[in-house]
């Protein structure tokens, strides 16, 4: 479908009338957005595709509730974030991160961080991402969400407010506390070396 000719409001009306082609078009249009949100908030033990499907099931089941006051993409983003938060909450068991849980490459990165040596070996991005993923997994779902949105996705406080429904002060306090928790986790890991 031609990008300029796509009429979101018409597509939503057709989806409400159970038009399968319109549903396919809407899904094709929104899939990249949903996938991006899911990837940035994916619980460790949840399949990316399963969570994307869950989001779309919720979107189509609740499309009649969409009133058009905000762009559809914002409404779908909020559903995506909330679905991910619910999946994160379902991961109740959060074992402590142990040195032995880390790959040898990540252990080397931790050693270089602990040494704080200017001549420390360069770390590759994949190893740093693995370390961050392990540390982030130890945060509560709201803490993980606020760090991801503010610091990894570089969203503003106002954008985080719109996505989560939290007030500005709540966003700032949660972000501060989450950063402190990450620092404590990193320090504990360094001390365990």
N, CA, C and O of each residue as an XYZ file, in Angstrom:
772
protein
N       0.846     -1.179      0.000
C       0.000      0.000      0.000
C       0.884      1.232      0.000
O       1.901      1.268      0.693
N       0.507      2.241     -0.768
C       1.259      3.487     -0.850
C       1.212      4.192      0.494
O       0.137      4.389      1.061
N       2.395      4.579      1.013
C       2.527      5.209      2.330
C       1.652      6.457      2.439
O       0.993      6.660      3.458
N       1.639      7.292      1.400
C       0.884      8.539      1.445
C      -0.620      8.308      1.417
O      -1.378      9.147      1.904
N      -1.070      7.182      0.854
C      -2.488      6.903      0.710
C      -3.075      6.181      1.922
O      -4.285      5.956      1.973
N      -2.251      5.817      2.886
C      -2.750      5.053      4.036
C      -3.570      5.961      4.948
O      -3.074      6.982      5.425
N      -4.819      5.590      5.185
C      -5.705      6.341      6.072
C      -5.932      5.503      7.326
O      -6.703      4.543      7.318
N      -5.246      5.885      8.407
C      -5.296      5.118      9.656
C      -6.716      5.054     10.213
O      -7.164      3.990     10.640
N      -7.430      6.185     10.212
C      -8.784      6.210     10.776
C      -9.715      5.280      9.998
O     -10.517      4.556     10.589
N      -9.602      5.306      8.672
C     -10.425      4.417      7.856
C     -10.066      2.957      8.127
O     -10.942      2.096      8.208
N      -8.790      2.693      8.261
C      -8.344      1.330      8.523
C      -8.911      0.826      9.861
O      -9.362     -0.315      9.960
N      -8.883      1.685     10.880
C      -9.429      1.306     12.197
C     -10.925      1.031     12.083
O     -11.420      0.056     12.649
N     -11.647      1.880     11.357
C     -13.097      1.651     11.167
C     -13.346      0.296     10.503
O     -14.242     -0.444     10.909
N     -12.556     -0.023      9.489
C     -12.715     -1.294      8.791
C     -12.362     -2.478      9.700
O     -13.005     -3.526      9.636
N     -11.344     -2.308     10.543
C     -10.983     -3.377     11.493
C     -12.135     -3.617     12.456
O     -12.446     -4.762     12.784
N     -12.761     -2.553     12.904
C     -13.901     -2.692     13.821
C     -15.061     -3.451     13.182
O     -15.857     -4.092     13.869
N     -15.143     -3.367     11.851
C     -16.185     -4.119     11.126
C     -15.706     -5.523     10.762
O     -16.366     -6.238     10.007
N     -14.554     -5.907     11.306
C     -13.972     -7.236     11.137
C     -13.464     -7.484      9.711
O     -13.548     -8.601      9.200
N     -12.946     -6.451      9.089
C     -12.345     -6.560      7.762
C     -10.934     -7.121      7.937
O     -10.052     -6.456      8.481
N     -10.734     -8.367      7.463
C      -9.444     -9.035      7.656
C      -8.308     -8.352      6.907
O      -7.183     -8.299      7.403
N      -8.588     -7.835      5.731
C      -7.548     -7.138      4.960
C      -7.096     -5.875      5.704
O      -5.904     -5.569      5.747
N      -8.040     -5.157      6.278
C      -7.694     -3.959      7.052
C      -6.869     -4.343      8.286
O      -5.927     -3.641      8.654
N      -7.230     -5.450      8.911
C      -6.470     -5.918     10.080
C      -5.043     -6.262      9.674
O      -4.100     -5.945     10.399
N      -4.878     -6.901      8.533
C      -3.542     -7.233      8.024
C      -2.738     -5.962      7.752
O      -1.562     -5.877      8.107
N      -3.375     -4.981      7.125
C      -2.707     -3.712      6.816
C      -2.296     -2.992      8.105
O      -1.190     -2.462      8.203
N      -3.194     -2.980      9.081
C      -2.894     -2.321     10.355
C      -1.740     -3.027     11.055
O      -0.848     -2.382     11.606
N      -1.765     -4.336     11.030
C      -0.696     -5.106     11.661
C       0.640     -4.856     10.956
O       1.663     -4.672     11.615
N       0.635     -4.849      9.624
C       1.858     -4.562      8.874
C       2.390     -3.177      9.213
O       3.599     -2.977      9.331
N       1.495     -2.243      9.366
C       1.882     -0.851      9.656
C       2.455     -0.710     11.070
O       3.405      0.044     11.284
N       1.877     -1.435     12.033
C       2.257     -1.272     13.441
C       3.326     -2.267     13.907
O       3.914     -2.088     14.974
N       3.578     -3.303     13.122
C       4.515     -4.350     13.549
C       5.893     -3.806     13.939
O       6.404     -4.185     14.993
N       6.518     -2.931     13.134
C       7.846     -2.435     13.528
C       7.840     -1.713     14.882
O       8.772     -1.860     15.672
N       6.792     -0.942     15.142
C       6.674     -0.224     16.415
C       6.556     -1.203     17.577
O       7.266     -1.079     18.575
N       5.661     -2.173     17.448
C       5.444     -3.155     18.512
C       6.714     -3.970     18.747
O       7.093     -4.213     19.892
N       7.361     -4.384     17.686
C       8.588     -5.174     17.809
C       9.673     -4.380     18.536
O      10.387     -4.931     19.374
N       9.799     -3.107     18.224
C      10.798     -2.258     18.886
C      10.525     -2.162     20.388
O      11.446     -2.282     21.196
N       9.280     -1.948     20.756
C       8.920     -1.854     22.182
C       9.185     -3.186     22.877
O       9.768     -3.218     23.961
N       8.761     -4.273     22.261
C       8.937     -5.600     22.861
C      10.423     -5.911     23.037
O      10.835     -6.400     24.089
N      11.221     -5.630     22.015
C      12.650     -5.915     22.116
C      13.320     -5.120     23.225
O      14.268     -5.602     23.846
N      12.847     -3.922     23.479
C      13.489     -3.109     24.506
C      13.005     -3.438     25.911
O      13.616     -3.009     26.889
N      11.925     -4.187     26.025
C      11.384     -4.532     27.350
C      11.148     -6.028     27.504
O      10.328     -6.442     28.324
N      11.849     -6.834     26.735
C      11.590     -8.271     26.697
C      12.071     -8.963     27.969
O      13.245     -8.864     28.325
N      11.171     -9.660     28.652
C      11.606    -10.479     29.786
C      12.515    -11.603     29.287
O      12.379    -12.067     28.154
N      13.430    -12.029     30.131
C      14.413    -13.036     29.729
C      13.798    -14.352     29.291
O      14.280    -14.975     28.345
N      12.764    -14.774     29.951
C      12.224    -16.102     29.676
C      10.988    -16.056     28.775
O      10.181    -16.985     28.787
N      10.837    -14.996     28.005
C       9.677    -14.859     27.140
C      10.135    -14.729     25.697
O      11.102    -14.028     25.402
N       9.443    -15.401     24.816
C       9.747    -15.327     23.395
C       9.281    -13.978     22.837
O       8.182    -13.508     23.134
N      10.136    -13.379     22.032
C       9.827    -12.092     21.412
C       8.538    -12.175     20.586
O       7.656    -11.326     20.715
N       8.438    -13.197     19.746
C       7.261    -13.338     18.884
C       5.989    -13.597     19.693
O       4.917    -13.108     19.336
N       6.103    -14.360     20.776
C       4.929    -14.605     21.619
C       4.402    -13.300     22.201
O       3.193    -13.070     22.238
N       5.312    -12.454     22.653
C       4.904    -11.189     23.247
C       4.314    -10.254     22.185
O       3.341     -9.552     22.463
N       4.880    -10.232     20.989
C       4.332     -9.417     19.904
C       2.907     -9.885     19.585
O       2.006     -9.065     19.409
N       2.711    -11.195     19.512
C       1.373    -11.726     19.235
C       0.393    -11.341     20.338
O      -0.759    -11.002     20.063
N       0.849    -11.393     21.576
C      -0.004    -11.010     22.698
C      -0.425     -9.555     22.579
O      -1.584     -9.211     22.810
N       0.533     -8.701     22.215
C       0.213     -7.278     22.039
C      -0.854     -7.106     20.965
O      -1.831     -6.389     21.180
N      -0.685     -7.747     19.820
C      -1.663     -7.594     18.741
C      -3.021     -8.192     19.110
O      -4.055     -7.666     18.699
N      -3.035     -9.274     19.872
C      -4.315     -9.820     20.330
C      -5.034     -8.790     21.190
O      -6.246     -8.614     21.064
N      -4.291     -8.105     22.068
C      -4.895     -7.075     22.923
C      -5.359     -5.883     22.092
O      -6.429     -5.329     22.344
N      -4.567     -5.491     21.112
C      -4.948     -4.365     20.252
C      -6.268     -4.671     19.547
O      -7.191     -3.858     19.580
N      -6.362     -5.836     18.912
C      -7.567     -6.165     18.158
C      -8.754     -6.449     19.077
O      -9.895     -6.154     18.720
N      -8.499     -7.011     20.244
C      -9.598     -7.274     21.181
C     -10.163     -5.980     21.763
O     -11.330     -5.924     22.152
N      -9.326     -4.939     21.820
C      -9.758     -3.685     22.449
C      -9.852     -2.517     21.477
O      -9.951     -1.368     21.907
N      -9.824     -2.789     20.180
C      -9.841     -1.710     19.191
C     -11.092     -0.843     19.325
O     -11.066      0.344     18.998
N     -12.169     -1.425     19.798
C     -13.395     -0.640     19.996
C     -13.227      0.426     21.080
O     -13.992      1.390     21.119
N     -12.238      0.264     21.956
C     -12.000      1.239     23.025
C     -11.163      2.426     22.550
O     -11.128      3.463     23.212
N     -10.495      2.283     21.418
C      -9.676      3.374     20.891
C     -10.604      4.498     20.439
O     -11.476      4.293     19.594
N     -10.409      5.696     21.013
C     -11.313      6.802     20.735
C     -10.725      7.842     19.790
O     -11.420      8.781     19.401
N      -9.464      7.693     19.415
C      -8.885      8.611     18.448
C      -8.387      9.929     19.015
O      -8.043     10.832     18.252
N      -8.340     10.059     20.323
C      -7.846     11.307     20.933
C      -6.334     11.448     20.813
O      -5.806     12.560     20.809
N      -5.646     10.323     20.715
C      -4.192     10.305     20.526
C      -3.914      9.480     19.271
O      -4.755      8.680     18.863
N      -2.760      9.663     18.662
C      -2.454      8.817     17.498
C      -2.505      7.337     17.870
O      -2.142      6.951     18.981
N      -2.951      6.533     16.944
C      -3.071      5.098     17.190
C      -1.740      4.505     17.639
O      -1.708      3.615     18.488
N      -0.640      5.001     17.068
C       0.680      4.492     17.444
C       0.948      4.678     18.934
O       1.550      3.807     19.563
N       0.512      5.798     19.507
C       0.701      6.025     20.952
C      -0.120      5.035     21.763
O       0.355      4.482     22.756
N      -1.349      4.819     21.332
C      -2.236      3.883     22.025
C      -1.640      2.470     21.991
O      -1.630      1.766     23.001
N      -1.150      2.073     20.830
C      -0.551      0.747     20.675
C       0.755      0.649     21.474
O       1.045     -0.395     22.057
N       1.535      1.723     21.502
C       2.773      1.724     22.301
C       2.468      1.500     23.774
O       3.173      0.757     24.457
N       1.432      2.134     24.250
C       1.067      1.978     25.665
C       0.634      0.536     25.949
O       1.006     -0.034     26.975
N      -0.143     -0.047     25.050
C      -0.539     -1.450     25.207
C       0.715     -2.328     25.208
O       0.826     -3.255     26.010
N       1.648     -2.038     24.318
C       2.883     -2.822     24.221
C       3.690     -2.738     25.511
O       4.137     -3.755     26.041
N       3.872     -1.524     26.009
C       4.641     -1.340     27.246
C       3.964     -2.057     28.403
O       4.624     -2.752     29.175
N       2.652     -1.893     28.528
C       1.938     -2.544     29.636
C       1.983     -4.066     29.526
O       2.086     -4.757     30.539
N       1.907     -4.588     28.312
C       2.005     -6.038     28.120
C       3.382     -6.531     28.556
O       3.505     -7.566     29.211
N       4.408     -5.779     28.185
C       5.767     -6.156     28.595
C       5.925     -6.067     30.108
O       6.536     -6.943     30.721
N       5.378     -5.015     30.713
C       5.442     -4.888     32.183
C       4.772     -6.075     32.856
O       5.295     -6.624     33.826
N       3.615     -6.469     32.340
C       2.919     -7.620     32.918
C       3.745     -8.894     32.783
O       3.773     -9.717     33.698
N       4.410     -9.058     31.655
C       5.260    -10.235     31.456
C       6.457    -10.192     32.404
O       6.875    -11.221     32.934
N       7.000     -9.001     32.612
C       8.120     -8.868     33.551
C       7.676     -9.186     34.976
O       8.407     -9.824     35.735
N       6.486     -8.741     35.329
C       5.965     -9.028     36.675
C       5.753    -10.526     36.869
O       5.872    -11.045     37.978
N       5.438    -11.208     35.776
C       5.214    -12.647     35.864
C       6.506    -13.401     36.171
O       6.473    -14.525     36.671
N       7.632    -12.782     35.873
C       8.928    -13.390     36.210
C       9.232    -13.106     37.675
O       9.998    -12.199     38.000
N       8.637    -13.872     38.527
C       8.751    -13.602     39.961
C      10.105    -13.995     40.536
O      10.613    -13.346     41.450
N      10.677    -15.044     40.004
C      11.941    -15.519     40.563
C      13.064    -14.753     39.895
O      13.249    -14.842     38.682
N      13.805    -14.010     40.676
C      14.940    -13.234     40.176
C      16.174    -13.664     40.956
O      16.530    -13.040     41.955
N      16.831    -14.737     40.497
C      17.997    -15.177     41.237
C      19.098    -14.123     41.190
O      19.199    -13.325     40.258
N      19.885    -14.157     42.201
C      21.019    -13.248     42.298
C      21.991    -13.528     41.155
O      22.229    -14.683     40.803
N      22.541    -12.483     40.587
C      23.525    -12.645     39.531
C      24.847    -13.063     40.164
O      25.354    -12.396     41.065
N      25.393    -14.162     39.688
C      26.642    -14.681     40.234
C      27.732    -14.605     39.185
O      27.461    -14.572     37.985
N      28.945    -14.578     39.645
C      30.102    -14.513     38.764
C      30.070    -15.664     37.765
O      30.392    -15.488     36.590
N      29.686    -16.820     38.233
C      29.677    -18.005     37.366
C      28.602    -17.927     36.282
O      28.659    -18.672     35.304
N      27.618    -17.030     36.446
C      26.584    -16.858     35.430
C      27.106    -16.121     34.206
O      26.497    -16.180     33.138
N      28.225    -15.431     34.355
C      28.754    -14.611     33.275
C      29.625    -15.428     32.344
O      30.279    -16.386     32.758
N      29.622    -15.036     31.084
C      30.503    -15.694     30.122
C      31.943    -15.292     30.425
O      32.168    -14.277     31.083
N      32.918    -16.061     29.961
C      34.321    -15.684     30.185
C      34.650    -14.285     29.669
O      35.411    -13.554     30.303
N      34.083    -13.909     28.526
C      34.331    -12.575     27.969
C      33.777    -11.488     28.894
O      34.429    -10.469     29.120
N      32.564    -11.713     29.430
C      31.970    -10.742     30.356
C      32.770    -10.681     31.643
O      32.913     -9.606     32.226
N      33.300    -11.817     32.103
C      34.144    -11.810     33.295
C      35.392    -10.958     33.060
O      35.833    -10.245     33.962
N      35.956    -11.027     31.871
C      37.125    -10.190     31.544
C      36.752     -8.708     31.575
O      37.522     -7.878     32.057
N      35.563     -8.384     31.057
C      35.108     -6.993     31.088
C      34.980     -6.525     32.538
O      35.407     -5.425     32.888
N      34.388     -7.374     33.370
C      34.234     -7.017     34.788
C      35.588     -6.834     35.448
O      35.775     -5.908     36.237
N      36.530     -7.704     35.134
C      37.882     -7.556     35.685
C      38.481     -6.216     35.283
O      39.103     -5.539     36.102
N      38.293     -5.833     34.024
C      38.865     -4.561     33.566
C      38.147     -3.380     34.222
O      38.774     -2.362     34.518
N      36.836     -3.508     34.451
C      36.114     -2.440     35.145
C      36.576     -2.322     36.594
O      36.752     -1.221     37.115
N      36.769     -3.468     37.231
C      37.211     -3.466     38.626
C      38.609     -2.878     38.751
O      38.912     -2.187     39.723
N      39.460     -3.152     37.766
C      40.827     -2.631     37.804
C      40.848     -1.141     37.506
O      41.753     -0.430     37.943
N      39.845     -0.661     36.756
C      39.778      0.745     36.372
C      41.100      1.198     35.783
O      41.618      2.269     36.099
N      41.623      0.357     34.927
C      42.942      0.568     34.347
C      42.790      1.233     32.987
O      41.988      0.791     32.166
N      43.545      2.280     32.746
C      43.494      2.979     31.460
C      43.954      2.057     30.336
O      43.547      2.230     29.187
N      44.789      1.093     30.654
C      45.293      0.176     29.645
C      44.462     -1.081     29.542
O      44.904     -2.071     28.959
N      43.251     -1.058     30.103
C      42.394     -2.241     30.063
C      42.033     -2.559     28.621
O      41.918     -1.658     27.790
N      41.857     -3.824     28.329
C      41.531     -4.201     26.950
C      40.202     -3.598     26.521
O      39.297     -3.399     27.331
N      40.109     -3.314     25.233
C      38.847     -2.799     24.706
C      37.781     -3.877     24.882
O      38.042     -5.067     24.708
N      36.592     -3.438     25.226
C      35.492     -4.387     25.377
C      34.619     -4.280     24.146
O      34.413     -3.194     23.604
N      34.112     -5.413     23.713
C      33.250     -5.314     22.547
C      31.820     -5.031     22.995
O      31.433     -5.332     24.124
N      31.055     -4.451     22.093
C      29.705     -4.019     22.414
C      28.793     -5.154     22.832
O      27.942     -4.982     23.705
N      28.962     -6.306     22.219
C      28.097     -7.445     22.548
C      28.307     -7.877     23.996
O      27.352     -8.236     24.684
N      29.538     -7.844     24.450
C      29.833     -8.244     25.830
C      29.253     -7.232     26.809
O      28.683     -7.601     27.836
N      29.402     -5.961     26.482
C      28.842     -4.917     27.340
C      27.319     -5.032     27.394
O      26.718     -4.861     28.455
N      26.692     -5.325     26.239
C      25.234     -5.507     26.216
C      24.821     -6.700     27.064
O      23.808     -6.650     27.763
N      25.607     -7.778     27.003
C      25.289     -8.965     27.819
C      25.352     -8.625     29.304
O      24.485     -9.030     30.079
N      26.367     -7.888     29.689
C      26.504     -7.482     31.094
C      25.326     -6.614     31.508
O      24.726     -6.836     32.559
N      24.993     -5.622     30.679
C      23.868     -4.748     30.995
C      22.570     -5.547     31.085
O      21.761     -5.321     31.985
N      22.372     -6.473     30.161
C      21.163     -7.303     30.173
C      21.074     -8.107     31.476
O      20.002     -8.206     32.073
N      22.195     -8.678     31.913
C      22.210     -9.438     33.165
C      21.900     -8.553     34.367
O      21.161     -8.953     35.267
N      22.464     -7.355     34.378
C      22.203     -6.440     35.494
C      20.752     -5.945     35.458
O      20.092     -5.889     36.496
N      20.261     -5.591     34.281
C      18.893     -5.082     34.157
C      17.868     -6.138     34.554
O      16.808     -5.804     35.084
N      18.172     -7.396     34.305
C      17.237     -8.473     34.642
C      17.008     -8.579     36.148
O      16.021     -9.166     36.590
N      17.906     -8.021     36.920
C      17.793     -8.083     38.384
C      16.962     -6.942     38.950
O      16.668     -6.925     40.145
N      16.582     -5.993     38.112
C      15.748     -4.878     38.552
C      14.278     -5.279     38.526
O      13.891     -6.208     37.819
N      13.474     -4.577     39.297
C      12.029     -4.801     39.244
C      11.519     -4.312     37.883
O      12.179     -3.493     37.243
N      10.373     -4.792     37.436
C       9.858     -4.362     36.134
C       9.740     -2.837     35.977
O      10.147     -2.310     34.942
N       9.199     -2.113     36.962
C       9.127     -0.654     36.770
C      10.512     -0.004     36.678
O      10.713      0.918     35.887
N      11.464     -0.482     37.484
C      12.820      0.076     37.439
C      13.477     -0.212     36.095
O      14.123      0.655     35.506
N      13.305     -1.428     35.626
C      13.873     -1.803     34.331
C      13.265     -0.963     33.214
O      13.965     -0.517     32.305
N      11.965     -0.756     33.294
C      11.268      0.030     32.280
C      11.770      1.467     32.254
O      12.055      1.997     31.180
N      11.881      2.100     33.401
C      12.274      3.513     33.432
C      13.717      3.691     32.960
O      14.019      4.665     32.271
N      14.604      2.774     33.315
C      15.994      2.866     32.839
C      16.043      2.678     31.325
O      16.752      3.402     30.625
N      15.294      1.715     30.832
C      15.279      1.460     29.391
C      14.758      2.668     28.629
O      15.370      3.109     27.656
N      13.636      3.197     29.072
C      13.036      4.320     28.353
C      13.900      5.578     28.424
O      14.145      6.222     27.403
N      14.364      5.931     29.628
C      15.125      7.169     29.783
C      16.547      7.085     29.260
O      17.017      8.003     28.587
N      17.230      6.003     29.559
C      18.663      5.967     29.292
C      19.056      5.162     28.053
O      20.019      5.515     27.372
N      18.339      4.107     27.757
C      18.692      3.317     26.586
C      17.986      3.823     25.330
O      18.573      3.874     24.249
N      16.714      4.196     25.492
C      15.971      4.726     24.351
C      16.033      6.248     24.280
O      15.583      6.854     23.308
N      16.596      6.859     25.324
C      16.785      8.306     25.411
C      15.489      9.088     25.221
O      15.455     10.097     24.517
N      14.429      8.609     25.858
C      13.158      9.334     25.819
C      13.175     10.408     26.915
O      13.894     10.289     27.908
N      12.389     11.430     26.720
C      12.290     12.493     27.722
C      11.385     12.029     28.861
O      10.668     11.037     28.737
N      11.431     12.760     29.965
C      10.553     12.447     31.098
C       9.098     12.537     30.652
O       8.278     11.704     31.036
N       8.775     13.543     29.843
C       7.400     13.704     29.357
C       6.966     12.504     28.507
O       5.822     12.060     28.601
N       7.864     11.986     27.692
C       7.529     10.823     26.872
C       7.319      9.585     27.754
O       6.424      8.781     27.496
N       8.141      9.438     28.785
C       7.975      8.311     29.710
C       6.642      8.440     30.440
O       5.944      7.447     30.645
N       6.291      9.660     30.832
C       4.999      9.892     31.477
C       3.861      9.427     30.566
O       2.938      8.745     31.011
N       3.937      9.801     29.294
C       2.870      9.447     28.350
C       2.765      7.945     28.156
O       1.663      7.413     28.025
N       3.894      7.256     28.135
C       3.889      5.810     27.912
C       3.448      5.023     29.135
O       2.791      3.990     29.011
N       3.811      5.513     30.323
C       3.558      4.737     31.543
C       2.371      5.217     32.360
O       1.778      4.443     33.112
N       2.019      6.494     32.215
C       0.960      7.056     33.049
C       1.465      7.546     34.399
O       0.674      7.987     35.233
N       2.772      7.475     34.622
C       3.357      7.950     35.878
C       3.519      9.462     35.822
O       3.618     10.035     34.737
N       3.547     10.112     36.981
C       3.799     11.550     37.024
C       5.292     11.820     36.818
O       6.115     10.914     36.951
N       5.631     13.052     36.497
C       7.027     13.436     36.288
C       7.919     13.125     37.476
O       8.981     12.526     37.304
N       7.505     13.524     38.703
C       8.334     13.211     39.865
C       8.519     11.707     40.086
O       9.592     11.265     40.497
N       7.479     10.928     39.814
C       7.585      9.475     39.981
C       8.617      8.922     38.992
O       9.427      8.068     39.355
N       8.592      9.399     37.757
C       9.560      8.954     36.751
C      10.974      9.260     37.226
O      11.851      8.399     37.175
N      11.194     10.492     37.690
C      12.531     10.915     38.116
C      13.021     10.130     39.332
O      14.182      9.723     39.382
N      12.139      9.916     40.312
C      12.527      9.178     41.524
C      12.819      7.720     41.179
O      13.810      7.156     41.643
N      11.955      7.113     40.365
C      12.200      5.713     39.970
C      13.503      5.578     39.204
O      14.249      4.620     39.405
N      13.781      6.535     38.324
C      15.026      6.482     37.549
C      16.231      6.603     38.478
O      17.209      5.871     38.320
N      16.172      7.506     39.429
C      17.278      7.695     40.372
C      17.516      6.418     41.176
O      18.649      5.953     41.301
N      16.442      5.863     41.714
C      16.566      4.638     42.527
C      17.049      3.457     41.679
O      17.852      2.648     42.144
N      16.571      3.361     40.463
C      16.985      2.260     39.585
C      18.468      2.367     39.251
O      19.173      1.358     39.228
N      18.945      3.579     38.994
C      20.375      3.758     38.716
C      21.209      3.361     39.927
O      22.261      2.738     39.780
N      20.748      3.718     41.123
C      21.458      3.331     42.352
C      21.493      1.808     42.510
O      22.512      1.240     42.901
N      20.363      1.153     42.200
C      20.317     -0.313     42.292
C      21.291     -0.941     41.301
O      21.991     -1.898     41.632
N      21.332     -0.400     40.082
C      22.273     -0.922     39.093
C      23.710     -0.759     39.576
O      24.533     -1.658     39.405
N      24.005      0.373     40.173
C      25.354      0.614     40.688
C      25.689     -0.383     41.802
O      26.796     -0.919     41.851
N      24.723     -0.625     42.692
C      24.943     -1.599     43.777
C      25.175     -2.995     43.199
O      26.074     -3.713     43.635
N      24.359     -3.373     42.217
C      24.523     -4.693     41.593
C      25.902     -4.831     40.938
O      26.563     -5.860     41.075
N      26.323     -3.793     40.234
C      27.630     -3.810     39.611
C      28.729     -3.906     40.666
O      29.688     -4.660     40.501
N      28.592     -3.147     41.743
C      29.596     -3.200     42.824
C      29.632     -4.584     43.458
O      30.712     -5.098     43.749
N      28.472     -5.194     43.679
C      28.432     -6.535     44.266
C      29.116     -7.539     43.344
O      29.837     -8.427     43.797
N      28.882     -7.386     42.070
C      29.488     -8.287     41.094
C      31.008     -8.104     41.072
O      31.758     -9.079     41.013
N      31.451     -6.851     41.121
C      32.878     -6.580     41.136
C      33.549     -7.146     42.397
O      34.664     -7.664     42.344
N      32.837     -7.033     43.540
C      33.388     -7.542     44.795
C      33.436     -9.067     44.795
O      34.246     -9.665     45.503
N      32.563     -9.699     43.998
C      32.531    -11.148     43.942
C      33.626    -11.742     43.084
O      33.752    -12.963     42.995
N      34.433    -10.883     42.442
C      35.486    -11.408     41.554
C      36.653    -11.950     42.323
O      37.619    -12.426     41.725
